[in-house]
Amino acid sequence: GMGYTAKNKEVQEWQLDVLLWVRCLRQAVPAVPVMYLWFTDLGLGMEEVFLVTSLASAVTVVAEIPSGWVADRLGRKATLVVSFLLLCIGYLLLGMGFVWASAVVKPIGCALFSGTDVALLHETVRSLNLEKKDALKHESRHISYVTTTEAVFSVFGGFLLPQHAIILSALPTFIGAVLAGFLTNPTTPNEASIYNPIPYAVVFRNASHGILTPLSILSTFTYISVWLAPVLWRAHGLSPAVYGWVWFAVNAAGSVGSMYAPKILALVGGSEGSVVAMLSFATAVCYMLFTLPHVAFVLLANSILGVVRGVMWPMTSSYINKQVGLQDGTRATTLSAYAGICKALSIVAGPLVGKSIEMYSAGPTCTMLSVLALSLLAVV
C-alpha cells in the first residue's frame, strides 16, 4: 500500500506541478499554424494533405491500442519520456521534408502521451486522497493552461517560416522528455502488473457507451474544422502572417471553455446529455457560419468550435474516469480506446471531406457537415 506520509503528500503535490509543465510542453509547438502552409510548400494538394493526416491518424489508432496497455505496464513516467522523444524526432523529420516518415513517428509519440497524462493526473489526485470533483477541477485547470500555451506558441509560429517553426518544435518536446524523467509513478509497477489484460470487447464497450459515441463524433467535427480553417482563411484572402493570431484566439476561446466546463455541467444540472446536445447544436451553427461570405463569420465559428472543444475534453475524461474504476486497471486503456475511436472516425471523415472540397468546393461541404451535426441531436 502507499504510506500517506507528509513527505509523500509533498511529492505528489510537486508532481501535479511537474505534470502541468509536461502537458504544456507537449503543446508548446509553433508548428501548428504553419503545418498546412508547409505541406503546400512541399507541393501537396488538398487531398494529399488529408491523406497525410489520415495516415497519421491511422498510425495513432494502431498505436493507441497497445499504448494504454504499455502505460499500465511500463509505468506512466517511462511512457511519457519515450513519447516526447518520438515527438521530437517526428518534428525533425517533418522539418527536413520527410512528410510520410514523420506521419508515422510523431503519431506513435502522440498515442503514448494521450491517456497516460490524464491517467497519471487522476492517480496523483487520488493518492492525495482528493475527491473526484477535484480531479475535474485540476483537469480543467490543466487544459486551460495547456490551451493557453498552445495559443501563445501559435502566435509565435505565425511569425516564423513554416520550416523553422516545425524544426523549432523539436526543442520543447526534447525538454519535455527531460522533465518527464522527474515524475514518479503513484501506482508501483508490481501493483500494476497484477492487472489482467482486459478483452478488447470490454474496453470498446467502456469507451463507446452512453454519451461517448456522440462525443467521439463531435470530436471528429472539431478535428475537421482545424484542417478546414486554413483552407477557408486562404480562400478569404487572409494573410498567413495572421494565422498564428487566429489560432491564438481559437485556443484562448478553448481555454475559457475548459475553465468553465465544470460550471456548465453544474448549470444544466450535471446532465452530460444536455451538454452534448448544446455542443452539437453549436457545432452545426458553426459549420453554417463557415459557408457565409465574410471571413469574420469563419473566425467567429473557429472560436466557438474552440469553446466546444474546451468543454468537451475535461467532460469526456471525467466521464470515463467516473465509469471506469481503478480496480480493473483499465483507465489508461479506456481513455486510449476512446481516443482511438475518435481518430478512426477522422480517418474515414478526413479524406472524404478533402475529396468533397476538391469536387464541390468548401461551401457545400460545410453545409452538408452542418446537417450531419444537427442530426446528432436525434441521437442525444
ROROKOL-999836 format. One record per atom (N, C-alpha, C): residue in one letter; y, x, z. Coordinates in pm, whole numbers, plus 50000, padded with zeros to 5 digits. Each point is the difference from the previous one (the first is absolute). Layout:
N
aYXZ/...
// end
This chain:
380
g498795008450000/g501214991650000/g501255008650000/m501164993749995/m501245007749997/m500664999550136/g500375011450054/g500705000150128/g501464996749975/y500504989250060/y501414996649978/y500875007650098/t500005013149987/t500855008050087/t501414999649944/a500965004050081/a501405000349954/a500115009549880/k499255011150010/k500055009949892/k499594993649868/n498874992650007/n499484993549881/n501024990149943/k500664992650087/k501004990349958/k501125007049925/e500415011750055/e501075007649937/e499595004649859/v498775005149992/v499485004649870/v500014988649900/q499544988150045/q499924988749908/q501394995149957/e500975000650092/e501344995749962/e500625009949902/w499725013050024/w500465010449908/w499344998049864/q498734996150005/q499254997449878/q500664989349914/l500514989350064/l500674989449924/l501185005649923/d500735009550063/d501145006149932/d499555008749883/v498985008250024/v499495008649892/v499514991549885/l499294989250034/l499474991249897/l501144993949918/l501094996650068/l501154994649929/l500545010249898/w500125012650044/w500445010749908/w499045001549884/v498724999950031/v498985001749898/v500104988849896/r500174987650048/r500084988849906/r501285000549918/c501085004950060/c501265001349924/c499865010849892/l499375011250035/l499835010849903/l499164995449880/r499064991150028/r499154994849893/r500864993149893/q501124994050044/q500864992749906/q501255007849964/a500135012450051/a501235007749975/a499945006649863/v499734992049897/v499835005749867/v501124995549906/p500775009949950/p501064996649905/p499474995749863/a498675000549981/a499424997249868/a500074985349961/v500094991050100/v499834985849971/v500914994549888/p501335001850009/p500834993449898/p499875006249861/v499505012449990/v500005006649869/v498635000449935/m499004994550068/m498645000349948/m499924994449857/y500594988149983/y499974993549868/y500705008649896/l501145006050040/l500765008549908/l499185012449961/w499305005750098/w499175011949973/w498884996649903/f499384988350020/f498954995749907/f500564998649858/t501194994249988/t500564998449865/t500455013549944/d500495009050088/d500325013849955/d498775006649940/l498864997350059/l498765006049951/l499444992649878/g500744989749958/g499634992949879/g499004988750016/l499864994650120/l499084988850020/l500694986749970/g499304991149930/g500534986649973/g499734990850119/m500574988049994/m499884990350110/m498544997450038/e499174997849898/e498614996750027/e499295011950066/e500335012249952/e499415012150057/e500435001950145/v501284997050026/v500505001250137/v499164991150093/f499754987649955/f499184991050082/f498555004650007/l499535006949894/l498645005150004/l499855011350101/v501015009050001/v499975010950098/v500004994250142/t500904990350022/t500074994350135/t498724992550032/s499364994349898/s498744993150025/s498885009750032/l500005011449929/l499015010250032/l500195004150146/a501275002550036/a500315003950138/a499494989450097/s500244987249967/s499544989250087/s498484999650007/a499365002349886/a498544999549996/a499425011050089/v500595012049990/v499535011050084/v500234996450147/t501164993950028/t500294996250139/t498924990450052/v499644990349916/v499014990150044/v498675006850032/v499565008749907/v498735006750020/v500105008650127/a501125007050016/a500175008850116/a500194992050129/e500584987949989/e500224991750118/e498684996350067/i498954998149918/i498754995050054/i499475009650107/p499835013149967/p499555008750108/p501125004650093/s501274997749964/s501085006350079/s500064995050143/g499844986950019/g500004994750137/g498835005750077/w498885001149928/w498785005350061/w500215014850038/v500645007449908/v500315014150026/v500895001250124/a501044991350006/a500935000450113/a499304996550131/d499034990749992/d499264996350121/d499035011250042/r499565008249904/r499045010850028/r500695013350032/l500855004249906/l500625013450005/l501055000750110/g500464988250045/g501124999750095/g501294998149921/r500974993450064/r501264996749930/r500785012449960/k500045009850091/k500855011649979/k499605007849874/a498715003849993/a499525007749885/a500234992349870/t499774986950006/t500164991749881/t501455000549950/l500964999150093/l501415000349960/l500395013649943/v499505010850058/v500325013449950/v499525001549855/v498744996449976/v499445001049865/v500794991349903/s500364988150046/s500744990749915/s501335006049953/f500745006150093/f501285006249964/f499835011549901/l498975008150022/l499795011449909/l499714995249858/l499214989349989/l499714994449867/l501264994449935/l500854993350079/l501254994649947/l500875011449947/c500075010650078/c500805011649964/c499555005649864/i498685002149985/i499455005049874/i500274990149887/g499874987050031/g500234989649900/g501405000449942/y501015001750087/y501395000749952/y500235012549915/l499425011250042/l500155012349922/l499404998249861/l498814994249993/l499354997649871/l500874991149911/l500534989150060/l500814990749923/l501265006949947/g500635008050088/g501215007149959/g499755009949888/m498755005049991/m499675009449893/m499544992749875/g500024986850006/g499664992249880/g498544996049989/f499205003250102/f498594995849997/f499894985850055/v500444990349919/v500124986250046/v498664994350044/w498985001849915/w498724993650030/w499305006450120/a500115013450011/a499395006950115/a500654995450129/s501344999049995/s500744995550117/s499604985750036/a499734991949898/a499634986050023/a498634998950065/v499285011450011/v498734999850072/v500175005850141/v500725011350009/v500115007250128/v500884992450101/k501184995749952/k500984993950092/k499444987250065/p499364991249919/p499474987750061/p498945002550106/i499225010849988/i499015002650104/i500735003050130/g501105007649988/g500845002650117/g500554987250059/c500494991149912/c500544987150046/c498934991950072/a498814999749941/a498934991950056/a499615004950139/l499965013350017/l499625005450129/l501064996950105/f501264999049953/f501094997350094/f500024985450041/s499864991249900/s500214985750026/s498934994850095/g500414992550100/g499044994850096/g499765009650115/t499975013249970/t499775009850106/t501195000450094/d501215000249942/d501215000650083/d500114987650087/v499734988349939/v500124987450075/v498944999450110/a498785004149965/a498934999750100/a500365009250118/l500535011749968/l500385009650105/l501114994150088/l500964993249936/l501084993750076/l499434989850100/h499144991249949/h499464989550086/h499135005850111/e499245010649970/e499165006150104/e500855006950105/t501105006449955/t500885006950095/t500674989750091/v500484989249940/v500624989350078/v498994994450100/r498774998449953/r498974994850090/r499705009750112/s499965013149970/s499665009650104/s501135001150103/l501184994949963/l501104999350097/l499924987050080/n498934992449974/n499824987050066/n501134990249970/l500515000449879/l501074990749964/l499404987749934/e500834989749984/e499544987449944/e499945000549848/k499344990049943/k499944998849853/k501404998549941/k500854992350069/k501334997849942/k500825012850001/d499665009350094/d500665013049997/d499615007649875/a498754998249959/a499545006549878/a500834995149882/l500204986849993/l500804994549889/l501435005250007/k500535001250123/k501365004950017/k500105014449950/h499055008550043/h499995013949955/h499825000949849/e499054992049950/e499725000249856/e501254996049922/s500714989750047/s501214995749931/s501075010850006/r500135006450117/r500995010650014/r499665011649906/h498735003850001/h499555010849912/h500324996849854/i499594988049958/i500194996549859/i501485000049966/s500824995550095/s501425000149974/s500535014349983/y499575009450085/y500415014149985/y499475005749869/v498744996649969/v499365005249880/v500744995449875/t500344987049995/t500704994949882/t501405006049990/t500635002550115/t501315006449997/t499895014149942/t498975007450045/t499775013449947/t499824999549848/e499144990649958/e499724998449857/e501314997549926/a500854991650059/a501264996449937/a500925012249984/v500145007750108/v500905011749997/v499525010049895/f498695002449996/f499475009649904/f500084994949857/s499974986649983/s500174994449867/s501375003249945/v501024998550086/v501365003149956/v500085014649958/f499415008550083/f499975014349973/f499315002849866/g498874993149977/g499255001949876/g500794996049877/g500854989750015/g500804995349888/g500965010649947/f500385009550086/f500945010449959/f499315011749931/l498675000650012/l499295011749948/l499434997149862/l499665010749929/l499254998349877/l498614994950040/p499434990949919/p498694994450036/p498995010750041/q499905010749921/q498995010250031/q500255006750136/h501275003050029/h500325006550127/h499694990750117/a500344987349984/a499754990250108/a498514999450032/i499185000749895/i498564998650021/i499435012650066/i500415011849952/i499495012450059/i500465001350146/l501254996050026/l500535000650137/l499214991150096/s499394989349946/s499244990850085/s498795006750064/a499625011649948/a498855007050057/a500345005950137/l501325002350023/l500415006550125/l499794991150124/p500594987950003/p499774991550119/p498524997350024/t499224998749893/t498584997250020/t499315012150064/f500465012049966/f499435012050062/f500365000650149/i501294997250030/i500444999950140/i499204989450078/g499734988749933/g499204989450061/g498625004950042/a499395008249912/a498675005550031/a500055008450127/v501075008150013/v500155008550118/v500184991550126/l500924990049991/l500284991550115/l498774991950044/a499264995049901/a498834991750032/a498995008050083/g500045013249984/g499125008650077/g500264999450150/f501184994950038/f500344999150142/f499574986850063/l499454990849918/l499574987250056/l498705001850079/t499704990250086/t498705000250066/t499294987049965/n498684999950005/n499264987749974/n499764992750131/p500554987850017/p499794992950125/p498534997050028/t499234996449895/t498574997950023/t499325013349973/t499195004550096/t499345012949980/t498934998349893/p499795010549915/p499064998749889/p498624995050042/n499485004950116/n498664995450037/n499974985050034/e501134994850046/e500084985550021/e499954993049864/a500725006149903/a500104993649869/a498675000349927/s499205010550028/s498815001849917/s498884990050033/i500164992250109/i498954990150028/i500184987549916/y501124998949927/y500184988249915/y498985000549887/n499364988849975/n499124999449884/n500864997049879/p499665005949884/p500754996249880/p499834984949979/i501084993249971/i499934985549988/i499734996249855/p499234989549979/p499744995849862/p501304995949930/y500125003849872/y501224997149925/y500334985249996/a498964991649994/a500244985649994/a500854995650119/v499675005250117/v500744996550121/v501445005049991/v500135012549957/v501345005949988/v500864991649907/f499464996549884/f500814992549905/f500274985950047/r499054994350078/r500284986950057/r501165001250097/n499965010450086/n501095002350094/n501325002249930/a499945006949884/a501235004249934/a500564989449907/s499284988949983/s500524990249904/s500054985950056/h499684998450132/h499974986150047/h501384995650046/g500154986850018/g501274994750050/g501135002849903/i501125004850056/i501195001949916/i499945013049921/l498925007850016/l499995013249935/l499894999149848/t499304989749950/t499904998749854/t501384997349938/p500724989550044/p501344998249943/p500915012250024/l499855006650116/l500835011850027/l499725011249901/s498725001849965/s499695010849906/s500564996949862/i500024987249963/i500584996349870/i501515002350003/l500654996150111/l501445002450015/l500325014849991/s499165008050065/s500195014349999/s499985005349856/t499134994149916/t499945003949859/t501304996749928/f500584988450034/f501294996449940/f501085010150035/t500035004550126/t501045009650037/t499735013549934/y498705003449984/y499635012549932/y500484999949856/i499754988949930/i500414999049860/i501525001049988/s500724993850095/s501455000049992/s500585014150012/v499295008750073/v500475013850014/v499975007249865/w498964997149920/w499925006449868/w500854992949896/l500194987050021/l500834992349908/l501465003850013/a500425002850125/a501415002250029/a500685009849903/p499515012749989/p500725009249910/p500014995449855/v498974992649959/v499974994949863/v501154990149979/l500174991050099/l501064990049992/l501385006650011/w500135009950092/w501295006750015/w500405006749870/r499025006549939/r500285007249876/r500444990149891/a499294988549994/a500344989749901/a501424994850020/h500454999850127/h501354995350030/h501035011349990/g499555011849960/g500915011249981/g500495006650129/l499194998850108/l500385006450125/l499735015149989/s500965008350043/s499815014449983/s499015005650102/p499115009049955/p498975005650089/p500585006050129/a501245004649996/a500615006050119/a500094989750115/v500014987249963/v500154989450100/v498654995850058/y498905003449932/y498684995450043/y499745003150147/g500355012450040/g499765004150139/g500694990750098/w501274996649970/w500764991050088/w499384986250005/v499504995649884/v499404986749996/v498744999750086/w499155010549988/w498825000650086/w500415000350146/f501095007050026/f500515000750137/f500254985850053/a500694992049919/a500314986250040/a498734991850020/v499055001649905/v498744992450007/v499255003650127/n499925013250029/n499265004350119/n500724996450128/a501345000249995/a500774995950118/a499684985450030/a499964991849894/a499654985950017/a498604998950062/g499095008649954/g498644999950052/g499955003550147/s500835009750042/s499925004050140/s500604989250089/v500994992749946/v500534988550075/v498884989750016/g499294997549888/g498894990450004/g498975003650104/s499625013050006/s498935003650093/s500485000050145/m501295002650022/m500544999250135/m499924985650050/y500254990649908/y500054985950042/y498674992749985/a498975007049951/a498704993449981/a499524992750126/p500015006850118/p499524992850119/p500864987750030/k501315001149977/k500904988650027/k499724988649903/i499795003649872/i499754989649900/i498724992450036/l499005007650043/l498734993750041/l500224990550117/a500785004650098/a500264991850118/a500774987449960/l500915001849903/l500884989149955/l499204988349944/v498945003249923/v499224989249939/v498804996750089/g500145003050130/g498964996250095/g498755008449987/g500175012449954/g498865009149994/g498964996449896/s500304990149914/s498984996449901/s500195008849877/e499025008949977/e500115009549890/e500014992849865/g499254988849994/g499914992649874/g501364995949946/s500864994950090/s501314995449951/s500885011849957/v499805011750064/v500755011849956/v499565003849858/v498684999949978/v499485003349867/v500564990449896/a500084987150036/a500554990149907/a501465003449967/m500775003550104/m501405003749981/m500115012049905/l499165010250027/l500055012349920/l499604997349855/s499014991249980/s499584996749863/s501134993549924/f500674990850069/f501114993049936/f501115009849963/a500335008950095/a501045010049976/a499635008949881/t498735003849991/t499535008549890/t500164992949867/a499634987149995/a500154992249877/a501464999549957/v500894997850096/v501434999649970/v500465013549942/c499525010850060/c500395013449953/c499605002449855/y498794996149965/y499555002149863/y500794991449901/m500504988450048/m500904992149914/m501345007449983/l500505005850111/l501265007449995/l499905011749900/f498805006049992/f499795011049905/f500314996049856/t499874987149970/t500164995849860/t501464997149966/l500884999650102/l501404996449975/l500755011449933/p501084996649925/p500625009949912/p500845010950067/h500274999050131/h500865010350059/h499225009050096/v500345012949998/v499265009750082/v500144996950150/a501074993350039/a500204996650142/a498854991450052/f499514990849916/f498884991350040/f498745008350022/v499815009749912/v498835008850010/v500055007750132/l501185005550032/l500155007950121/l499814991450125/l500514987749994/l499824990750111/l498514997550023/a499304997549889/a498554997550009/a499275012150056/n500395012149955/n499395012250053/n500155000650152/s501204996750049/s500245000850145/s499194989550076/i499954987849945/i499234989550068/i498535004050007/l499495005849890/l498605004450000/l499795011350101/g501055008050022/g499945010350104/g499794993750137/v500724989150026/v499844992850127/v498594994150010/v499534994149890/v498664994149998/v498965010550038/r500135011949938/r499065010750029/r500105004450146/g501235001150048/g500235004350138/g499404990550103/v500044986949971/v499454990250093/v498465000249992/m499515002149876/m498564999149976/m499195010850070/w500475012549992/w499225011250055/w499614998650146/p501024999350091/p499604999350141/p499174987550029/m500294989249927/m499294987750024/m498535001649963/t499755006249884/t498625002049954/t499235008650099/s500615011450039/s499215009150084/s499794994150139/s500974992350051/s499764994350133/s498994988649989/y500004992849888/y499024989349977/y498595005949996/i499855011049926/i498685006549991/i499595005350137/n500965006250071/n499655005750131/n499644989250102/k500574988049982/k499654988850088/k498564995349970/q499664999849868/q498694994949960/q498875009550037/v500285013049987/v498935009750014/v500105006950135/g498984998150084/g500015006650130/g499695014849982/l500435008350095/l499735014449991/l498505002750018/q499324990650070/q498605002150036/q499145003949879/d500204993249887/d499115003049888/d500535011749916/g501105006050046/g500465012249936/g500364998449853/t500374987749962/t500234997849857/t501474998549966/r500885003550096/r501414997149971/r500515007549878/a499835013349999/a500495007949888/a499294995649872/t498704997050013/t499234996049882/t500534986949942/t500324990550088/t500494987049952/t501385001449936/l500885007950065/l501325002249941/l499865006549862/s499085009649990/s499765006549872/s499484990249896/a499084991650042/a499434990249907/a501084990649950/y500894995950092/y501094991149958/y500895007149898/a500375012650031/a500815007649905/a499285001349867/g498685001650006/g499195001049879/g500074987349917/i499934988450067/i500084987249930/i501364998849930/c501075003750071/c501354999449941/c500065008849875/k499485012350012/k500055009349888/k499174994849883/a498814994450032/a499144994949894/a500734989349919/l500754991550072/l500794989749930/l501055006549911/s500645010750050/s501035006749919/s499415006449875/i498775005150012/i499375006549885/i499844990149887/v499624987750037/v499824989849898/v501374995349951/a500914997550095/a501284994049964/a500925009749926/g500045012850045/g500935009749943/g499985001049849/p498855004149942/p499945001449854/p500254986849927/l499584988850058/l500264987049937/l501504997649990/v500715003150110/v501454998250000/v500645009649900/g499535012649997/g500505009949905/g499834995249857/k498814994949972/k499684995149865/k500894988149966/s500134990950097/s500804988149979/s501465003649971/i500525010250072/i501385004249975/i500145005649860/e499005007949957/e500075005849866/e499904989149893/m499234989450028/m499824989549900/m501114989450004/y500334995350121/y500944988650008/y501345003550064/s500195012650038/s501195004650073/s499964995450147/a500955005350078/a499944998150145/a500284985650045/g500934993249933/g500414986550042/g498854990350017/p499294997049888/p498874990750008/p498935004750099/t499805013150008/t499005005450094/t500364996250143/c501285001750035/c500454996850136/c499914985050028/t500304991749899/t499894985550017/t498574996250037/m499075006049925/m498584997250024/m499605004350142/l500475011950041/l499675005050135/l500604991050107/s501204994549972/s500644991150095/s499154987550023/v499504994549891/v499154988150009/v498735003150081/l499435011949976/l498805004050074/l500305001250150/a501185005750034/a500365001550141/a500144986350065/l500574990549926/l500164986450053/l498644993750025/s499045003149912/s498674993650015/s499305005050126/l500485011450054/l499455005050127/l500234989850113/l501104992449988/l500354990250104/l498854989950016/a499334997349888/a498904990350005/a498835005450083/v499815013449993/v498905006350075/v500315000050149/v501265003850032/v500405000450141/v500094985650050/
// end
